[in-house]
Amino acid sequence: MALDIQLVQSSKKKHKKDRKRNDRDSGTGDLAVTEEEEKRKRRKERKEKKEGAIDVVEVENGKEGNKLPAILADKPGPCTEPEKTKRKKEKKSRKDADSDPISVTESRKTKKRKRKHDQVSDAAAPSPSSPAASPKRPRVAISPAEAEDYLKAHNINVHLSPGTSALIPITSFDALPIPDSLRGAFSAFKEPTPIQACAWPPALSGRDVVGIAETGSGKTLAFGIPALARLLSSPGDVAGKGPRALVIAPTRELALQTYDSLSALDAVQCVAVFGGIDKAQQARTINKGVQVVVGTPGRVLDLIRDGVLALGGVEYLVLDEADRMLDKGFENDIRSIIGYTKPGAARQTLMFSATWPEAVRRLATSFLHDPIRITVGSDDLTANSRVAQEIEVFDDEREKDQRLLAHLKKLAPKKKEGSPLAARVLVFVLYKKEASRVENTLRRVGYSVGALHGDMTQPARLEALQQFRDGVVRLLVATDVAARGLDIPDVGCVLNYSFPLTIEDYVHRIGRTGRGGKDGQSITFFTGNNHERSLAGELARVLRESGVDVTPLSNKFPMSVKKKTHGVYGVFFREDVDMSAVPKRIVFDD
């Protein structure tokens, strides 16, 4: 091949010499020389014109401070010596390749692709001279000193393991390193809540997190945004595979609310699983392929045992309202569910709770790997500081109906169906039959009212809750199924017609108002009958912490604090004993 190329080149040179000799003999050589000189002259003029344009650019550059016209700035400058050498080599290589048509074709295709790529790159890149085309830069992370001031201002305690760098909160949505498709989740908010600002940095970096914060503090987005960002960073193929993220909630309503918040972003496939809904329909959705499962412990465990739900691919686990789930006796179910997920450090686990009792600490120690614990406020249960609390003490329980109607007359002056009220009013009662009775009483006097309790079917409960959210019904009578975690917008007042069985339920009830940074109001009827008398001391403690006068309580009831009892094991429960451990062998003495 090389020999053929050399023969072709030598024949070309010989042919060129013969042609020049013939030109001289025929007298046409002078004409050829004249044409060659004219070509050289035109090339020289074009070169001088180009250099003059570049000089103009340089002068303008010095005067205007690097503000170059886009056309002139993109033009190349005069060729330097290395560039000339490079061009000579390219010219020589083209001559060598003339004899190989395949090489010539490939070279032209490569150059064409390169020119096309350069044009696309130039079109995509913003011009430095155009400020409107420059992308918006996110805010720079705050300094360590500013982070310390932020933590003190919001009463945040961060517990880190030795050798861990200090936590720098994300105090601006612009500084949040997530895909743009997720930013619609907080378009209606000005800035992150304290638990969000502190939970996002470790959660986005893959660390395990324990978050202790009051109800209504934005915990759903605190764990939801990192979960979706992680799944979007490596989407993979979800068809026929199990979920990669699992969120466990204590109640059906809270599970559905979390599902609505995550699925509204339309980022990944989600499904909500809980009791009261056809299990076959949930199984069909799971079989189509989902990435996120949100559910209650009982239904999740049922689907696992039925062979429908496989958790071997779960790499992101969230335990929401962990203290509530343990109080309801779900500890063994939770341990069983976690046993089906990825083990140890292969799984990122986040646990959120309103309190930090020994049972929650033990669960965190068992399943979280070197977690960062973030406490907003206190480890103990505290009321929302934005809720104005009012207590009314009754000597006769029969007076409560009259006082209820008097309060609703101020809060809900219009009674006709569909007419707007001043704000949504949520009335809490203790028992299901009591909820039905109060609902009928209010309906008889002309109020448009809904109900939410355990005797209702799941579709009826969802419909009542949705109507209350949408404002179709602005007065709702509910038992404690609506006390935990539900985010209902614009609840102006919570009225406790009957006092709950625990002080924790009281705090969570009044936490349905004053959400999203808004102020709220709570009115509580207290008679001192049955279980209420023993809770007077704990109620007084919560009221004192919020700056409320407790004289009406202290004058009539003892201020002693009763020892907390477990929701399942009662007074016999001991927090220092692992209830999940059972003896493997029992030996009796002779």
Buried (B, 14 or more C-beta within 10 A) or exposed (E): EEEEBEEEBEEEEEEEEEEEEEBEEEEEBEEEEEEEEEEEEEEEEEEEEBEEBBEEBEEBBEEEEEEBEEEBBEEEEEEEEEEEEEEEEEEEEEEEBEBBEEBEEEBEEEEEEEEEEEEEEEEEEEBEEEEEEEEEEEEEBBEEEEBBEBBEEBEBBBEBEEEEEEBBBBBBBEBBEBEEEBBEBBEEBEEBBBBBBBBBBBBBEEBBBBBBBBBBBBBBBBBBBBBBBBBBEEEEEBEEBBBBBBBBBBBBBBBBBBBBBBBEBEBBBBBBBBEBBEBEEBBEBBEEBBBBBBBBBBBBBBBBEEEBBBBEBBBBBBBBBBBBBBBBBBBEBBEBBBEBBBEEEEBBBBBBBBBBBEBBBBBBEEBBEEBBBBBBBBBEBBBBBBBBBEBBBBEEEEEBBEBBEEBBEEBBEBBEEEEEBEBBBBBBBBEBEBBBBBBEBBBEEEBBBBBBBEEBEBEBBBBBBEBBBEEBBBBBBBBBBBBBBBBBEBBBBBBBBBBBBBBBBBBBBBBBBBBBEBEBBBBBBBBBEEEBBBBBBBBBBBBEBBEBEBEBBEEEBEEEBBEBEBBEEEEEBEBEEEBEEEEEEEEEEE
